[in-house]
Amino acid sequence: LEQEILDFAEGLRVIGVKPEEKLSLFSDNSCRWLVADQGMLATGAINVVRGSRSSSEELLHIYNHSESVALAVENPEFFNRIAETLCSKAAMRFIILLWGKKSSVAPDIVEEIPVFSYDEIIDLGRESRKAFSDSNDARKHYKYETIGSDDIATYVYTSGTTGNPKGVMLTHKNLLHQIRSLYDIVPAENGDKFLSMLPPWHVYERACGYFIFSRGIELMYTAVRNLKDDLQRYQPHYMISVPLVYETLYSGIQKQIFTSSAARRVVARALIRISFAYTAFKRIYEGFCLTRNQKQPSYLVALIDWLWARIICAILWPLHLLAEKLVYKKIQSAIGISKAGVSGGGSLPMHIDLFYEAIGVKVQVGYGLTESSPVIAARRPTCNVLGSVGHPINHTEIKIVDAETNEVLPAGSKGIVKVRGSQVMQGYFKNPSATKQALDEDGWLNTGDIGWIAPHHSRGRSRRCGGVLVLEGRAKDTIVLSTGENVEPLELEEAALRSSLIRQIVVIGQDQRRPGAIIVPDKEEVLMAAKRLSIVHADASELSKEKTISLLYGELRKWTSKCSFQIGPIHVVDEPFTVNFLCLAL
C-alpha cells in the first residue's frame, strides 16, 4: 500500500502537479480512493473531496470555488454524467480515472483534455522512482518540497440546506491530531477488523480510516444493502457508522421479536424490560448517571443509594443472565460486532442507547464537526456514559458560553458549545466573514450546538460522569413560540421516534402558540396497530388518513408525555423527507 501511494504521488509529479495546487477528487468508497487521497497529499498538493451523489451543479461550484486545476474521478460513467456541466464551465489540465477504461469516456472530452487511467499514473510514478534510485545524476536534481504541519492538506465542503457549501480548510496537523488521539477511544489491536459504510470523503470516515491504517488494522467497506450479510460474514470487532444504522438494526430486531410466536414475544419483551431495570440500577452503583445538579448528595444518602442499587442488581442478575443466554446471544450473533460500535455524525436517540446497553452491545458515541477534523469528544470504553458524547479527546478544550453575553457558564449550565484544539480548522476558503463568525481571535470554534458539561462529583450516582459533554440540539433549531417560550425540537423528536409507527418526524412551530410536527408514518406498522386495536378489519389493506392521524396522536401522547412540551397539530406525509421537501414545507 505504501509503495502504491508513493508511485501515485510520483506519477502526479511527472504529469506536472506542484505543491499547493488544488486537485479535485470526486469518488466513493474504494481502495483506490485512499491511494489517490494519500498520493495527492504526499506531493504537497491540496485535495478537494466529494462523492458521486452530489449534483453536477454542486460539483461545478466546488471545483471552481476551490480553484482546482485537475480532476480525479471514480469511473467513466460518473464522469460522463457530469462532463457537460464541468467541462464547459471549468478549466481542467487533466483527468484521472480511478476505475474503468479511457475508451469509455465521451470521445469529444478525450480530444480536448488529457485523460489518464489509474494504472498509467502508477506506471509513470514507478518508472520515475526507479530511474531516481538508479541514477546519481537524477538524485542531484530531484528535490521534494518539505510539507509543513500547518500546510493545508484538504478542502472539505460542508453541505447546507441554503446557499452553496463552504470549503473547510484542514491542515496536515489537523488530520494528524485525530490519528494520535483516537486510540484512547478505540484501543484497537493488530488483527482487529473494522467495518465501515460511510463515504470516504466524509471527514468522520476519513479520520477513522487514517487511524485504522496507522495501526495496521484491517478495514472492510460495505454498503447499506449489504450491511446485514457483511456483519454476518466478516464478524467485525468494530463498526464505524452513523446513528441511523444503529436505529435500523434496532428496528429489525424489534420487528423480529414482534413477528415471533406469542410465547416467545412475551418472554423476550419481559426479559428485555428486566435487563433495562438491571442496567439502570447498575449505572447507579457504578456512578454513571448524568445530572446537571452541582450539589452532591450527603455521604449517608450516597451510601444508601449505592447499597440499594447493589441489592436490586443482585436480585435481577440471574434473570439478566438468563436473558443473555436465551435472547441476547442470538441478537449479538446477528449484529456481529464483538467489541464496539462507533457512532458519530449525529445524535443517537436515548432509547437506542439504552437498548444496546441492555443487550450487551457496546456503542461508543462521539461528537465532532467537519470544522474540527472532526472528533471533539467521545465516550471511552471504560467511561461509556449513556446520554452523553463523552469527554473531550486529548489536547482539546471545551467550554459552554452564554449565547447572548459569551460569558463562560459553570458546569451543569446549558449554553453554546465552543472548542479549541489542534484539530480546529484554519477557516473557510475565500470566506473571511464566515470564518470570523465561526472562529474568534483566541482560536475558539463556535460549534453552534447547545449543550452542557456534567459537574464533577466525588460521591453518589454521578461520581464518574464529571466533565462529559451532553448535547441538546442546535442553537439554530430552537423554536421560539408566540408565548416567548423556547422549545428544543430534538427532545420531542427523539421521544416520538421511539414509536414503531413513526418513521420520521420534524417538529415545527416558530412564532406559533404550540409546537406542531410533520410526520412520515411507517404504513405497515400503522396498519398492524390498527388491526390489533380492531380499528379496521383483519383483512384490511389500508387505513384512512383520519384514523392514521388518530393513531399517531395516541403514540405522541404516549411517548412525549414526559417532555417539556407537547406536540399540537400534526401533518402526515407519505414520502420520506428530503431537504427540498422540508424547505417547502417549513
Stockholm file with secondary structure:
# STOCKHOLM 1.0

chainA/1-586         LEQEILDFAEGLRVIGVKPEEKLSLFSDNSCRWLVADQGMLATGAINVVRGSRSSSEELLHIYNHSESVALAVENPEFFNRIAETLCSKAAMRFIILLWGKKSSVAPDIVEEIPVFSYDEIIDLGRESRKAFSDSNDARKHYKYETIGSDDIATYVYTSGTTGNPKGVMLTHKNLLHQIRSLYDIVPAENGDKFLSMLPPWHVYERACGYFIFSRGIELMYTAVRNLKDDLQRYQPHYMISVPLVYETLYSGIQKQIFTSSAARRVVARALIRISFAYTAFKRIYEGFCLTRNQKQPSYLVALIDWLWARIICAILWPLHLLAEKLVYKKIQSAIGISKAGVSGGGSLPMHIDLFYEAIGVKVQVGYGLTESSPVIAARRPTCNVLGSVGHPINHTEIKIVDAETNEVLPAGSKGIVKVRGSQVMQGYFKNPSATKQALDEDGWLNTGDIGWIAPHHSRGRSRRCGGVLVLEGRAKDTIVLSTGENVEPLELEEAALRSSLIRQIVVIGQDQRRPGAIIVPDKEEVLMAAKRLSIVHADASELSKEKTISLLYGELRKWTSKCSFQIGPIHVVDEPFTVNFLCLAL
#=GR chainA/1-586 SS CHHHHHHHHHHHHHTTCCTTCEEEEECCSSHHHHHHHHHHHHTTCEEEEECTTSCHHHHHHHHHHTTEEEEEESCHHHHHHHHHHHHHHSCCSCEEESSSCGGGSCHHHHHHSCEEEHHHHHHHHHHHHHHHHHCHHHHHHCCCCCCCTTSEEEEEEECCSSSCCEEEEEEHHHHHHHHHHGGGTCCCCTTCEEEECSCTTSHHHHHHHHHHHHTTCEEEECCGGGHHHHHHHHCCSEEEECHHHHHHHHHHHHHHHHTSCHHHHHHHHHHHHHHHHHHHHHHHHHTCCCCCCCSCCCHHHHHHHHHHHHHHHHHHHHHHHHHIIIIIHHHHHHHCCSSEEEECSSCCCHHHHHHHHHHTCCEEEEEECGGGSSEEEECBTTBCCTTSCCEECTTEEEEEECTTTCCBCCTTCCEEEEEEETTSCCEETTCHHHHHHHBCTTCCEEEEEEEEECCCCSSSTTTTCTTCEEEEEEGGGCEECTTSCEECHHHHHHHHTTSTTEEEEEEECTTSSSCEEEEEECHHHHHHHHHHTTSSCTTCCCCCHHHHHHHHHHHHHHHSTTSSSCCCCEEECSSCCCHHHHHHHC
#=GC SS_cons         CHHHHHHHHHHHHHTTCCTTCEEEEECCSSHHHHHHHHHHHHTTCEEEEECTTSCHHHHHHHHHHTTEEEEEESCHHHHHHHHHHHHHHSCCSCEEESSSCGGGSCHHHHHHSCEEEHHHHHHHHHHHHHHHHHCHHHHHHCCCCCCCTTSEEEEEEECCSSSCCEEEEEEHHHHHHHHHHGGGTCCCCTTCEEEECSCTTSHHHHHHHHHHHHTTCEEEECCGGGHHHHHHHHCCSEEEECHHHHHHHHHHHHHHHHTSCHHHHHHHHHHHHHHHHHHHHHHHHHTCCCCCCCSCCCHHHHHHHHHHHHHHHHHHHHHHHHHIIIIIHHHHHHHCCSSEEEECSSCCCHHHHHHHHHHTCCEEEEEECGGGSSEEEECBTTBCCTTSCCEECTTEEEEEECTTTCCBCCTTCCEEEEEEETTSCCEETTCHHHHHHHBCTTCCEEEEEEEEECCCCSSSTTTTCTTCEEEEEEGGGCEECTTSCEECHHHHHHHHTTSTTEEEEEEECTTSSSCEEEEEECHHHHHHHHHHTTSSCTTCCCCCHHHHHHHHHHHHHHHSTTSSSCCCCEEECSSCCCHHHHHHHC
//
